[in-house]
């Protein structure tokens, strides 16, 4: 269940990032906090890649 919560929340954060609601810095902080809370290190890589794609 924690993995599902992590995915849903981070997908929403990605949408906010692309719409300009949050900055890349805010996204990185949020990603770190979510990873710390849910311990989803394997998914952190996926969402870090999404940030890298956004920045490039």
mmCIF file of the N, C-alpha and C atoms, coordinates in Angstrom:
data_MODEL
# 
_entry.id   MODEL 
# 
loop_
_atom_site.group_PDB 
_atom_site.id 
_atom_site.type_symbol 
_atom_site.label_atom_id 
_atom_site.label_alt_id 
_atom_site.label_comp_id 
_atom_site.label_asym_id 
_atom_site.label_entity_id 
_atom_site.label_seq_id 
_atom_site.pdbx_PDB_ins_code 
_atom_site.Cartn_x 
_atom_site.Cartn_y 
_atom_site.Cartn_z 
_atom_site.occupancy 
_atom_site.B_iso_or_equiv 
_atom_site.pdbx_formal_charge 
_atom_site.auth_seq_id 
_atom_site.auth_comp_id 
_atom_site.auth_asym_id 
_atom_site.auth_atom_id 
_atom_site.pdbx_PDB_model_num 
ATOM 1   N N  . UNK A 1 1  ? 0.819  -1.197 0.000   1.00 0.00 ? 1  UNK A N  1 
ATOM 2   C CA . UNK A 1 1  ? 0.000  0.000  0.000   1.00 0.00 ? 1  UNK A CA 1 
ATOM 3   C C  . UNK A 1 1  ? 0.868  1.268  0.000   1.00 0.00 ? 1  UNK A C  1 
ATOM 4   N N  . UNK A 1 2  ? 1.982  1.208  0.730   1.00 0.00 ? 2  UNK A N  1 
ATOM 5   C CA . UNK A 1 2  ? 2.863  2.381  0.769   1.00 0.00 ? 2  UNK A CA 1 
ATOM 6   C C  . UNK A 1 2  ? 3.410  2.703  -0.611  1.00 0.00 ? 2  UNK A C  1 
ATOM 7   N N  . UNK A 1 3  ? 3.708  1.665  -1.373  1.00 0.00 ? 3  UNK A N  1 
ATOM 8   C CA . UNK A 1 3  ? 4.246  1.883  -2.713  1.00 0.00 ? 3  UNK A CA 1 
ATOM 9   C C  . UNK A 1 3  ? 3.202  2.566  -3.601  1.00 0.00 ? 3  UNK A C  1 
ATOM 10  N N  . UNK A 1 4  ? 1.948  2.181  -3.460  1.00 0.00 ? 4  UNK A N  1 
ATOM 11  C CA . UNK A 1 4  ? 0.880  2.795  -4.250  1.00 0.00 ? 4  UNK A CA 1 
ATOM 12  C C  . UNK A 1 4  ? 0.723  4.266  -3.875  1.00 0.00 ? 4  UNK A C  1 
ATOM 13  N N  . UNK A 1 5  ? 0.741  4.562  -2.573  1.00 0.00 ? 5  UNK A N  1 
ATOM 14  C CA . UNK A 1 5  ? 0.644  5.955  -2.122  1.00 0.00 ? 5  UNK A CA 1 
ATOM 15  C C  . UNK A 1 5  ? 1.795  6.789  -2.665  1.00 0.00 ? 5  UNK A C  1 
ATOM 16  N N  . UNK A 1 6  ? 2.983  6.203  -2.653  1.00 0.00 ? 6  UNK A N  1 
ATOM 17  C CA . UNK A 1 6  ? 4.168  6.904  -3.158  1.00 0.00 ? 6  UNK A CA 1 
ATOM 18  C C  . UNK A 1 6  ? 4.001  7.221  -4.642  1.00 0.00 ? 6  UNK A C  1 
ATOM 19  N N  . UNK A 1 7  ? 3.584  6.241  -5.416  1.00 0.00 ? 7  UNK A N  1 
ATOM 20  C CA . UNK A 1 7  ? 3.440  6.416  -6.869  1.00 0.00 ? 7  UNK A CA 1 
ATOM 21  C C  . UNK A 1 7  ? 2.377  7.467  -7.190  1.00 0.00 ? 7  UNK A C  1 
ATOM 22  N N  . UNK A 1 8  ? 1.222  7.383  -6.548  1.00 0.00 ? 8  UNK A N  1 
ATOM 23  C CA . UNK A 1 8  ? 0.151  8.341  -6.816  1.00 0.00 ? 8  UNK A CA 1 
ATOM 24  C C  . UNK A 1 8  ? 0.592  9.756  -6.477  1.00 0.00 ? 8  UNK A C  1 
ATOM 25  N N  . UNK A 1 9  ? 1.217  9.919  -5.328  1.00 0.00 ? 9  UNK A N  1 
ATOM 26  C CA . UNK A 1 9  ? 1.639  11.252 -4.887  1.00 0.00 ? 9  UNK A CA 1 
ATOM 27  C C  . UNK A 1 9  ? 2.735  11.816 -5.780  1.00 0.00 ? 9  UNK A C  1 
ATOM 28  N N  . UNK A 1 10 ? 3.704  10.981 -6.153  1.00 0.00 ? 10 UNK A N  1 
ATOM 29  C CA . UNK A 1 10 ? 4.796  11.468 -6.985  1.00 0.00 ? 10 UNK A CA 1 
ATOM 30  C C  . UNK A 1 10 ? 4.332  11.734 -8.417  1.00 0.00 ? 10 UNK A C  1 
ATOM 31  N N  . UNK A 1 11 ? 3.387  10.967 -8.921  1.00 0.00 ? 11 UNK A N  1 
ATOM 32  C CA . UNK A 1 11 ? 2.841  11.264 -10.247 1.00 0.00 ? 11 UNK A CA 1 
ATOM 33  C C  . UNK A 1 11 ? 2.161  12.629 -10.252 1.00 0.00 ? 11 UNK A C  1 
ATOM 34  N N  . UNK A 1 12 ? 1.478  12.948 -9.175  1.00 0.00 ? 12 UNK A N  1 
ATOM 35  C CA . UNK A 1 12 ? 0.854  14.262 -9.047  1.00 0.00 ? 12 UNK A CA 1 
ATOM 36  C C  . UNK A 1 12 ? 1.923  15.355 -8.977  1.00 0.00 ? 12 UNK A C  1 
ATOM 37  N N  . UNK A 1 13 ? 3.008  15.089 -8.261  1.00 0.00 ? 13 UNK A N  1 
ATOM 38  C CA . UNK A 1 13 ? 4.101  16.061 -8.173  1.00 0.00 ? 13 UNK A CA 1 
ATOM 39  C C  . UNK A 1 13 ? 4.730  16.305 -9.548  1.00 0.00 ? 13 UNK A C  1 
ATOM 40  N N  . UNK A 1 14 ? 4.857  15.252 -10.354 1.00 0.00 ? 14 UNK A N  1 
ATOM 41  C CA . UNK A 1 14 ? 5.403  15.400 -11.707 1.00 0.00 ? 14 UNK A CA 1 
ATOM 42  C C  . UNK A 1 14 ? 4.487  16.299 -12.540 1.00 0.00 ? 14 UNK A C  1 
ATOM 43  N N  . UNK A 1 15 ? 3.191  16.087 -12.426 1.00 0.00 ? 15 UNK A N  1 
ATOM 44  C CA . UNK A 1 15 ? 2.235  16.930 -13.159 1.00 0.00 ? 15 UNK A CA 1 
ATOM 45  C C  . UNK A 1 15 ? 2.364  18.386 -12.726 1.00 0.00 ? 15 UNK A C  1 
ATOM 46  N N  . UNK A 1 16 ? 2.490  18.612 -11.427 1.00 0.00 ? 16 UNK A N  1 
ATOM 47  C CA . UNK A 1 16 ? 2.668  19.983 -10.918 1.00 0.00 ? 16 UNK A CA 1 
ATOM 48  C C  . UNK A 1 16 ? 3.960  20.598 -11.432 1.00 0.00 ? 16 UNK A C  1 
ATOM 49  N N  . UNK A 1 17 ? 5.010  19.798 -11.510 1.00 0.00 ? 17 UNK A N  1 
ATOM 50  C CA . UNK A 1 17 ? 6.288  20.277 -12.021 1.00 0.00 ? 17 UNK A CA 1 
ATOM 51  C C  . UNK A 1 17 ? 6.145  20.728 -13.469 1.00 0.00 ? 17 UNK A C  1 
ATOM 52  N N  . UNK A 1 18 ? 5.518  19.907 -14.298 1.00 0.00 ? 18 UNK A N  1 
ATOM 53  C CA . UNK A 1 18 ? 5.363  20.237 -15.714 1.00 0.00 ? 18 UNK A CA 1 
ATOM 54  C C  . UNK A 1 18 ? 4.417  21.417 -15.941 1.00 0.00 ? 18 UNK A C  1 
ATOM 55  N N  . UNK A 1 19 ? 3.478  21.626 -15.025 1.00 0.00 ? 19 UNK A N  1 
ATOM 56  C CA . UNK A 1 19 ? 2.559  22.763 -15.150 1.00 0.00 ? 19 UNK A CA 1 
ATOM 57  C C  . UNK A 1 19 ? 3.128  24.039 -14.540 1.00 0.00 ? 19 UNK A C  1 
ATOM 58  N N  . UNK A 1 20 ? 4.266  23.945 -13.872 1.00 0.00 ? 20 UNK A N  1 
ATOM 59  C CA . UNK A 1 20 ? 4.898  25.109 -13.277 1.00 0.00 ? 20 UNK A CA 1 
ATOM 60  C C  . UNK A 1 20 ? 4.368  25.476 -11.905 1.00 0.00 ? 20 UNK A C  1 
ATOM 61  N N  . UNK A 1 21 ? 3.615  24.588 -11.303 1.00 0.00 ? 21 UNK A N  1 
ATOM 62  C CA . UNK A 1 21 ? 3.074  24.847 -9.964  1.00 0.00 ? 21 UNK A CA 1 
ATOM 63  C C  . UNK A 1 21 ? 4.186  24.764 -8.916  1.00 0.00 ? 21 UNK A C  1 
ATOM 64  N N  . UNK A 1 22 ? 5.115  23.829 -9.107  1.00 0.00 ? 22 UNK A N  1 
ATOM 65  C CA . UNK A 1 22 ? 6.272  23.719 -8.220  1.00 0.00 ? 22 UNK A CA 1 
ATOM 66  C C  . UNK A 1 22 ? 7.546  23.826 -9.052  1.00 0.00 ? 22 UNK A C  1 
ATOM 67  N N  . UNK A 1 23 ? 8.621  24.238 -8.405  1.00 0.00 ? 23 UNK A N  1 
ATOM 68  C CA . UNK A 1 23 ? 9.917  24.375 -9.073  1.00 0.00 ? 23 UNK A CA 1 
ATOM 69  C C  . UNK A 1 23 ? 10.681 23.057 -8.984  1.00 0.00 ? 23 UNK A C  1 
ATOM 70  N N  . UNK A 1 24 ? 11.702 22.890 -9.820  1.00 0.00 ? 24 UNK A N  1 
ATOM 71  C CA . UNK A 1 24 ? 12.528 21.682 -9.709  1.00 0.00 ? 24 UNK A CA 1 
ATOM 72  C C  . UNK A 1 24 ? 13.142 21.526 -8.316  1.00 0.00 ? 24 UNK A C  1 
ATOM 73  N N  . UNK A 1 25 ? 13.522 22.613 -7.692  1.00 0.00 ? 25 UNK A N  1 
ATOM 74  C CA . UNK A 1 25 ? 14.092 22.536 -6.338  1.00 0.00 ? 25 UNK A CA 1 
ATOM 75  C C  . UNK A 1 25 ? 13.054 22.009 -5.346  1.00 0.00 ? 25 UNK A C  1 
ATOM 76  N N  . UNK A 1 26 ? 11.833 22.517 -5.433  1.00 0.00 ? 26 UNK A N  1 
ATOM 77  C CA . UNK A 1 26 ? 10.760 22.042 -4.554  1.00 0.00 ? 26 UNK A CA 1 
ATOM 78  C C  . UNK A 1 26 ? 10.459 20.569 -4.812  1.00 0.00 ? 26 UNK A C  1 
ATOM 79  N N  . UNK A 1 27 ? 10.501 20.178 -6.077  1.00 0.00 ? 27 UNK A N  1 
ATOM 80  C CA . UNK A 1 27 ? 10.268 18.776 -6.445  1.00 0.00 ? 27 UNK A CA 1 
ATOM 81  C C  . UNK A 1 27 ? 11.330 17.879 -5.821  1.00 0.00 ? 27 UNK A C  1 
ATOM 82  N N  . UNK A 1 28 ? 12.597 18.287 -5.903  1.00 0.00 ? 28 UNK A N  1 
ATOM 83  C CA . UNK A 1 28 ? 13.680 17.490 -5.343  1.00 0.00 ? 28 UNK A CA 1 
ATOM 84  C C  . UNK A 1 28 ? 13.522 17.328 -3.835  1.00 0.00 ? 28 UNK A C  1 
ATOM 85  N N  . UNK A 1 29 ? 13.144 18.416 -3.166  1.00 0.00 ? 29 UNK A N  1 
ATOM 86  C CA . UNK A 1 29 ? 12.927 18.351 -1.714  1.00 0.00 ? 29 UNK A CA 1 
ATOM 87  C C  . UNK A 1 29 ? 11.776 17.406 -1.393  1.00 0.00 ? 29 UNK A C  1 
ATOM 88  N N  . UNK A 1 30 ? 10.687 17.534 -2.155  1.00 0.00 ? 30 UNK A N  1 
ATOM 89  C CA . UNK A 1 30 ? 9.525  16.678 -1.941  1.00 0.00 ? 30 UNK A CA 1 
ATOM 90  C C  . UNK A 1 30 ? 9.864  15.212 -2.200  1.00 0.00 ? 30 UNK A C  1 
ATOM 91  N N  . UNK A 1 31 ? 10.610 14.950 -3.268  1.00 0.00 ? 31 UNK A N  1 
ATOM 92  C CA . UNK A 1 31 ? 11.026 13.578 -3.583  1.00 0.00 ? 31 UNK A CA 1 
ATOM 93  C C  . UNK A 1 31 ? 11.852 13.001 -2.439  1.00 0.00 ? 31 UNK A C  1 
ATOM 94  N N  . UNK A 1 32 ? 12.759 13.779 -1.906  1.00 0.00 ? 32 UNK A N  1 
ATOM 95  C CA . UNK A 1 32 ? 13.581 13.317 -0.785  1.00 0.00 ? 32 UNK A CA 1 
ATOM 96  C C  . UNK A 1 32 ? 12.713 13.004 0.437   1.00 0.00 ? 32 UNK A C  1 
ATOM 97  N N  . UNK A 1 33 ? 11.780 13.895 0.748   1.00 0.00 ? 33 UNK A N  1 
ATOM 98  C CA . UNK A 1 33 ? 10.902 13.683 1.901   1.00 0.00 ? 33 UNK A CA 1 
ATOM 99  C C  . UNK A 1 33 ? 10.023 12.443 1.719   1.00 0.00 ? 33 UNK A C  1 
ATOM 100 N N  . UNK A 1 34 ? 9.493  12.274 0.521   1.00 0.00 ? 34 UNK A N  1 
ATOM 101 C CA . UNK A 1 34 ? 8.649  11.104 0.254   1.00 0.00 ? 34 UNK A CA 1 
ATOM 102 C C  . UNK A 1 34 ? 9.459  9.813  0.359   1.00 0.00 ? 34 UNK A C  1 
ATOM 103 N N  . UNK A 1 35 ? 10.680 9.831  -0.149  1.00 0.00 ? 35 UNK A N  1 
ATOM 104 C CA . UNK A 1 35 ? 11.529 8.646  -0.087  1.00 0.00 ? 35 UNK A CA 1 
ATOM 105 C C  . UNK A 1 35 ? 11.878 8.326  1.362   1.00 0.00 ? 35 UNK A C  1 
ATOM 106 N N  . UNK A 1 36 ? 12.138 9.361  2.154   1.00 0.00 ? 36 UNK A N  1 
ATOM 107 C CA . UNK A 1 36 ? 12.441 9.165  3.570   1.00 0.00 ? 36 UNK A CA 1 
ATOM 108 C C  . UNK A 1 36 ? 11.226 8.589  4.299   1.00 0.00 ? 36 UNK A C  1 
ATOM 109 N N  . UNK A 1 37 ? 10.050 9.115  4.000   1.00 0.00 ? 37 UNK A N  1 
ATOM 110 C CA . UNK A 1 37 ? 8.829  8.670  4.681   1.00 0.00 ? 37 UNK A CA 1 
ATOM 111 C C  . UNK A 1 37 ? 8.444  7.245  4.292   1.00 0.00 ? 37 UNK A C  1 
ATOM 112 N N  . UNK A 1 38 ? 8.452  6.943  3.001   1.00 0.00 ? 38 UNK A N  1 
ATOM 113 C CA . UNK A 1 38 ? 7.965  5.652  2.520   1.00 0.00 ? 38 UNK A CA 1 
ATOM 114 C C  . UNK A 1 38 ? 9.065  4.628  2.252   1.00 0.00 ? 38 UNK A C  1 
ATOM 115 N N  . UNK A 1 39 ? 10.328 5.065  2.218   1.00 0.00 ? 39 UNK A N  1 
ATOM 116 C CA . UNK A 1 39 ? 11.432 4.138  2.000   1.00 0.00 ? 39 UNK A CA 1 
ATOM 117 C C  . UNK A 1 39 ? 11.429 3.464  0.642   1.00 0.00 ? 39 UNK A C  1 
ATOM 118 N N  . UNK A 1 40 ? 10.974 4.157  -0.370  1.00 0.00 ? 40 UNK A N  1 
ATOM 119 C CA . UNK A 1 40 ? 10.875 3.584  -1.715  1.00 0.00 ? 40 UNK A CA 1 
ATOM 120 C C  . UNK A 1 40 ? 12.094 3.989  -2.557  1.00 0.00 ? 40 UNK A C  1 
ATOM 121 N N  . UNK A 1 41 ? 13.264 3.526  -2.173  1.00 0.00 ? 41 UNK A N  1 
ATOM 122 C CA . UNK A 1 41 ? 14.494 3.915  -2.863  1.00 0.00 ? 41 UNK A CA 1 
ATOM 123 C C  . UNK A 1 41 ? 14.513 3.486  -4.323  1.00 0.00 ? 41 UNK A C  1 
ATOM 124 N N  . UNK A 1 42 ? 13.912 2.338  -4.613  1.00 0.00 ? 42 UNK A N  1 
ATOM 125 C CA . UNK A 1 42 ? 13.891 1.876  -6.005  1.00 0.00 ? 42 UNK A CA 1 
ATOM 126 C C  . UNK A 1 42 ? 13.033 2.792  -6.872  1.00 0.00 ? 42 UNK A C  1 
ATOM 127 N N  . UNK A 1 43 ? 11.960 3.336  -6.330  1.00 0.00 ? 43 UNK A N  1 
ATOM 128 C CA . UNK A 1 43 ? 11.118 4.252  -7.088  1.00 0.00 ? 43 UNK A CA 1 
ATOM 129 C C  . UNK A 1 43 ? 11.706 5.655  -7.146  1.00 0.00 ? 43 UNK A C  1 
ATOM 130 N N  . UNK A 1 44 ? 12.564 5.983  -6.196  1.00 0.00 ? 44 UNK A N  1 
ATOM 131 C CA . UNK A 1 44 ? 13.202 7.299  -6.216  1.00 0.00 ? 44 UNK A CA 1 
ATOM 132 C C  . UNK A 1 44 ? 13.986 7.479  -7.503  1.00 0.00 ? 44 UNK A C  1 
ATOM 133 N N  . UNK A 1 45 ? 14.613 6.429  -7.964  1.00 0.00 ? 45 UNK A N  1 
ATOM 134 C CA . UNK A 1 45 ? 15.392 6.495  -9.200  1.00 0.00 ? 45 UNK A CA 1 
ATOM 135 C C  . UNK A 1 45 ? 14.486 6.871  -10.371 1.00 0.00 ? 45 UNK A C  1 
ATOM 136 N N  . UNK A 1 46 ? 13.313 6.265  -10.453 1.00 0.00 ? 46 UNK A N  1 
ATOM 137 C CA . UNK A 1 46 ? 12.362 6.561  -11.519 1.00 0.00 ? 46 UNK A CA 1 
ATOM 138 C C  . UNK A 1 46 ? 11.965 8.035  -11.509 1.00 0.00 ? 46 UNK A C  1 
ATOM 139 N N  . UNK A 1 47 ? 11.646 8.552  -10.348 1.00 0.00 ? 47 UNK A N  1 
ATOM 140 C CA . UNK A 1 47 ? 11.186 9.934  -10.273 1.00 0.00 ? 47 UNK A CA 1 
ATOM 141 C C  . UNK A 1 47 ? 12.339 10.936 -10.391 1.00 0.00 ? 47 UNK A C  1 
ATOM 142 N N  . UNK A 1 48 ? 13.566 10.509 -10.089 1.00 0.00 ? 48 UNK A N  1 
ATOM 143 C CA . UNK A 1 48 ? 14.726 11.349 -10.353 1.00 0.00 ? 48 UNK A CA 1 
ATOM 144 C C  . UNK A 1 48 ? 14.956 11.443 -11.857 1.00 0.00 ? 48 UNK A C  1 
ATOM 145 N N  . UNK A 1 49 ? 14.752 10.341 -12.568 1.00 0.00 ? 49 UNK A N  1 
ATOM 146 C CA . UNK A 1 49 ? 14.881 10.346 -14.024 1.00 0.00 ? 49 UNK A CA 1 
ATOM 147 C C  . UNK A 1 49 ? 13.847 11.278 -14.650 1.00 0.00 ? 49 UNK A C  1 
ATOM 148 N N  . UNK A 1 50 ? 12.624 11.273 -14.121 1.00 0.00 ? 50 UNK A N  1 
ATOM 149 C CA . UNK A 1 50 ? 11.587 12.166 -14.641 1.00 0.00 ? 50 UNK A CA 1 
ATOM 150 C C  . UNK A 1 50 ? 11.992 13.624 -14.450 1.00 0.00 ? 50 UNK A C  1 
ATOM 151 N N  . UNK A 1 51 ? 12.635 13.942 -13.326 1.00 0.00 ? 51 UNK A N  1 
ATOM 152 C CA . UNK A 1 51 ? 13.130 15.301 -13.102 1.00 0.00 ? 51 UNK A CA 1 
ATOM 153 C C  . UNK A 1 51 ? 14.241 15.622 -14.097 1.00 0.00 ? 51 UNK A C  1 
ATOM 154 N N  . UNK A 1 52 ? 15.157 14.695 -14.291 1.00 0.00 ? 52 UNK A N  1 
ATOM 155 C CA . UNK A 1 52 ? 16.257 14.907 -15.236 1.00 0.00 ? 52 UNK A CA 1 
ATOM 156 C C  . UNK A 1 52 ? 15.722 15.137 -16.651 1.00 0.00 ? 52 UNK A C  1 
ATOM 157 N N  . UNK A 1 53 ? 14.695 14.392 -17.037 1.00 0.00 ? 53 UNK A N  1 
ATOM 158 C CA . UNK A 1 53 ? 14.100 14.573 -18.367 1.00 0.00 ? 53 UNK A CA 1 
ATOM 159 C C  . UNK A 1 53 ? 13.459 15.959 -18.470 1.00 0.00 ? 53 UNK A C  1 
ATOM 160 N N  . UNK A 1 54 ? 12.834 16.418 -17.404 1.00 0.00 ? 54 UNK A N  1 
ATOM 161 C CA . UNK A 1 54 ? 12.222 17.730 -17.390 1.00 0.00 ? 54 UNK A CA 1 
ATOM 162 C C  . UNK A 1 54 ? 13.274 18.833 -17.554 1.00 0.00 ? 54 UNK A C  1 
ATOM 163 N N  . UNK A 1 55 ? 14.403 18.664 -16.892 1.00 0.00 ? 55 UNK A N  1 
ATOM 164 C CA . UNK A 1 55 ? 15.456 19.673 -16.914 1.00 0.00 ? 55 UNK A CA 1 
ATOM 165 C C  . UNK A 1 55 ? 16.199 19.690 -18.254 1.00 0.00 ? 55 UNK A C  1 
ATOM 166 N N  . UNK A 1 56 ? 16.193 18.591 -18.972 1.00 0.00 ? 56 UNK A N  1 
ATOM 167 C CA . UNK A 1 56 ? 16.893 18.530 -20.263 1.00 0.00 ? 56 UNK A CA 1 
ATOM 168 C C  . UNK A 1 56 ? 15.940 18.842 -21.333 1.00 0.00 ? 56 UNK A C  1 
# 
